[in-house]
Amino acid sequence: MPRPTTAQLSTGILIVVATTVALLAVSGSSGVFEVAVLVAFATALGTLSTALLMSVAAQRRAAAGSGLGEPSGVARPEYVRQG
């Protein structure tokens, strides 16, 4: 499995931090166990979002590499690389 890019990793971390802050602010929980559960949920959400971003990026690379999504009759400028 490829490693996430810096942008994907940063997005995942931002989602973890924002979700943790929002959940703690909304829930008003003060117990150690409650806070740990909320932090674990936020971490799982950030990990899931990073994995989804990686799969979307892989699909885009595959589509761009195979030429899908481009009309076959359209002339490309010569400065555009092939593959």
DRENNUTOR-815414 format. One record per residue (C-alpha): residue in three letters; z, x, y. Coordinates in nm, 2 decimals, padded with zeros to 4 digits. Layout:
% DRENNUTOR-815414
ALA, Z, X, Y
...
//
This chain:
% DRENNUTOR-815414
MET, 00.00, 00.00, 00.00
PRO, -00.09, 00.14, 00.34
ARG, 00.17, 00.22, 00.59
PRO, 00.21, 00.00, 00.90
THR, 00.07, 00.12, 01.23
THR, 00.29, 00.18, 01.53
ALA, 00.19, -00.15, 01.68
GLN, 00.27, -00.34, 01.36
LEU, 00.60, -00.17, 01.32
SER, 00.69, -00.23, 01.69
THR, 00.61, -00.60, 01.65
GLY, 00.83, -00.63, 01.35
ILE, 01.12, -00.46, 01.52
LEU, 01.07, -00.68, 01.83
ILE, 01.08, -00.99, 01.61
VAL, 01.40, -00.87, 01.43
VAL, 01.58, -00.80, 01.76
ALA, 01.46, -01.12, 01.93
THR, 01.54, -01.34, 01.63
THR, 01.89, -01.18, 01.59
VAL, 01.97, -01.23, 01.96
ALA, 01.84, -01.59, 01.96
LEU, 02.02, -01.69, 01.63
LEU, 02.35, -01.54, 01.75
ALA, 02.33, -01.71, 02.08
VAL, 02.24, -02.05, 01.94
SER, 02.47, -02.05, 01.64
GLY, 02.78, -01.92, 01.82
SER, 02.90, -01.76, 01.50
SER, 03.18, -01.51, 01.52
GLY, 03.27, -01.43, 01.16
VAL, 03.15, -01.11, 01.00
PHE, 02.99, -01.29, 00.71
GLU, 02.80, -01.54, 00.93
VAL, 02.67, -01.26, 01.16
ALA, 02.56, -01.06, 00.85
VAL, 02.37, -01.36, 00.71
LEU, 02.19, -01.41, 01.05
VAL, 02.10, -01.04, 01.08
ALA, 01.97, -01.04, 00.72
PHE, 01.76, -01.34, 00.79
ALA, 01.62, -01.18, 01.11
THR, 01.54, -00.86, 00.92
ALA, 01.36, -01.06, 00.65
LEU, 01.16, -01.24, 00.91
GLY, 01.06, -00.91, 01.08
THR, 00.96, -00.76, 00.75
LEU, 00.75, -01.06, 00.66
SER, 00.58, -01.06, 01.00
THR, 00.49, -00.69, 00.96
ALA, 00.35, -00.75, 00.61
LEU, 00.14, -01.04, 00.73
LEU, 00.01, -00.83, 01.02
MET, -00.08, -00.56, 00.77
SER, -00.27, -00.80, 00.55
VAL, -00.46, -00.95, 00.85
ALA, -00.56, -00.60, 00.97
ALA, -00.68, -00.52, 00.62
GLN, -00.89, -00.83, 00.60
ARG, -01.04, -00.75, 00.94
ARG, -01.12, -00.39, 00.83
ALA, -01.29, -00.52, 00.51
ALA, -01.49, -00.78, 00.70
ALA, -01.60, -00.52, 00.96
GLY, -01.69, -00.27, 00.69
SER, -01.90, -00.51, 00.49
GLY, -02.08, -00.65, 00.79
LEU, -01.95, -01.00, 00.74
GLY, -01.94, -01.22, 01.05
GLU, -02.25, -01.06, 01.20
PRO, -02.57, -01.25, 01.22
SER, -02.84, -01.06, 01.03
GLY, -03.12, -01.11, 01.28
VAL, -02.94, -00.97, 01.58
ALA, -03.05, -00.63, 01.70
ARG, -02.76, -00.39, 01.76
PRO, -02.78, -00.13, 02.04
GLU, -02.83, 00.22, 01.92
TYR, -02.50, 00.34, 02.06
VAL, -02.32, 00.11, 01.81
ARG, -02.23, 00.30, 01.50
GLN, -02.32, 00.18, 01.15
GLY, -02.00, 00.18, 00.94
//
